[in-house]
Amino acid sequence: MEEVYSQLFCLLIFTITGIVIGILFDVFRILRKSFKTADIVTYLQDILFWLITGGIILFSIFQFNHGEIRSYVFIGIVLGVVLYMITISKFIIKSSVFIIKWIKKIISYPLHLLENIIKNFIIKPIIFIFNLAKKQGNKIYKKTKNMTKANKKDKKKETNLKEKEGILWKM
């Protein structure tokens, strides 16, 4: 008779384990509904979920059933997940997603305000100064370019004069 009570206790423990796995599954579902992520992040979340789930199951089997795998272990886990999903899963997901979206709105308002302040009082003046300096630099470049052309013309004239003078002196 004590063996039956022990197995019923283990069935209860593994039903609780199934509920914990259901909660963990909902945590990942809530994250996916609340935050848009790339596909690779979703794959990594799936792998993480299965690793954590496997660890929870192995821990429970070794801790409460001395490492013995029996049919009631799997029955309890499935029963726990199904009970959780049928009863409170939808409520937890809806309320959690609502709370997270509300928190995101509360956090995003000051961040948006800070972004506008930085944009208007730091970035725009820097860009204005940079563009002003660029215009001045272009004007100076054009002047020096024109001066260089004029200097080249003057040097050619000088060279031509010196050549003519040199020719005159040689004669």
N, C-alpha and C positions, 0 to 999 in steps of 0.2 A: 504494500500500500504506500509505503514511503517513496518508492520509485515513481509512482504515479504523481504524487505531490511534487517531487523533484522535477519531473518532466513538465508538469503544468506551470511550475515556477519558471522554468526555462522558456516555455512558450510565452509566458507573460513578458519576460525579459527581452526576448527576441521580437515581440510585438512592439515593445517600447523602442527597441533598436530600429525597427521599421518606421516608426513615427519620427525618430531622429533623422533617418535617411530622407523621409518625405520633407521634413523641415529644411534640411540641407538642399534638397532639390529645389524647393521654393525660393531659397536664398539666391540661387543661381538664376532662376526664372525672374525674380524681382530685379536683379542686376541687369538682365537683358532687356527688360521692359523699361527700365529707368534710364539706362545709359546706352547710347548707340556705340557699338564697337566694331572693329574690323573682324573679318572672318577668322583670321589667325588667332585673335584673342578669344573668340568663341570656341575654337578648337582647343585652345589651351585651358579654357574654363571647363570644357567637357572632360579633358584628361585629368584635371585637378579634382573634379567631382568624383570621378571613378576611383582615383587613388585614395581620396578621403573616405569614400564609401567602403572600399575594400579594407582600409585600415580599421574602420569602425566595426565591420563585420568580423574581421579576424580577432580584434580585441575582445569583442563580446563572446565569440566562440571559445577563446582560450580562458577568458576570465570567468565565465559563468557555466561553461559546459566542458571544461577541462580538455579542450581541443577536439572533442568528439563532434563529428558532423552527423546530425540525425535529420530526419524528415521534418520534425517539428521546428527545427531551426529555420528552415526555408519557409515553412507555413507561417510561422510567427512573423518573419520579416515581411512577407507579402501581405499578411493580414494587417500589420501595422501601417505599411505604406498605403494600402487601400483605405483603411479607416481614416487616416489623416487626410487623404485626397478627397474623400467623400464628404467629410465633416467640415473642417475649418480651413482647408487650403485656399479656396476662393476668397474667403474673407480676409485672410492674412495677406494674400497677394494684392488685392484691391486696396486695402488700407495702407500697406507698406508703400506701394507705388504712389498713392496719393500723398503720403507723408514725405516721401523723397522728392516728389515734384514740388511740393510746397516749400521744402527746405532749399531746393535749387533756386526757386524764385526769390526767396529771402536773401540768399547768398549772391545771386546774380545781379540784383539791383545795385548794391554798393560797388560790386566789381565793374558794372557797366558805368556807373558814375565815375569811378576812379579811372577807367579807360578813357572816358571823355575828357577828364581833367588833364591827364597825361598827353592825350592827343592834341588838345587845344592850347595848352600852356607850355609844353615842352617840345613836342615833335614838330608842330607847325612853325614855331619861331626858328627852330634849328634849320628846317627845310627852307624857310624864307631867307635866312642868313646865308645858307649854302648856295641857293639860287642867285642871290645878290652878288656874292663873291664870284660865282661862276660867270655872271654877266660882266662884272668888272674885269675878271681875268681874260675873258674873250676880247673885250675892248683893248686891253693892254696888249694882248697877243697880236691883234690886228694892227695896232699902231707899230709895234716892234717889227712886224712882218713888213709893213709898208716902209718903215725906216730902213730895214735891211735891204729891201729892193732899191730904195733911193741910195743907200750907201754903196751898193754894188754898182749902180749906174755911175756914181761919183768916182768910184775906184777905177772903173773902166775908162772914164774920161781922163782921170789922173794918169793912168797907165799909158793911154794913148798920147797924152801930152808929154810924158817922160820919154816915151819912145821917139816922139818927134824931136824933142830936145836932144835926146841922145844921138839921133841921126844928124842933127844940126852940128853938134859938137864934134862928131867924127869927121865931118867934112872939113 
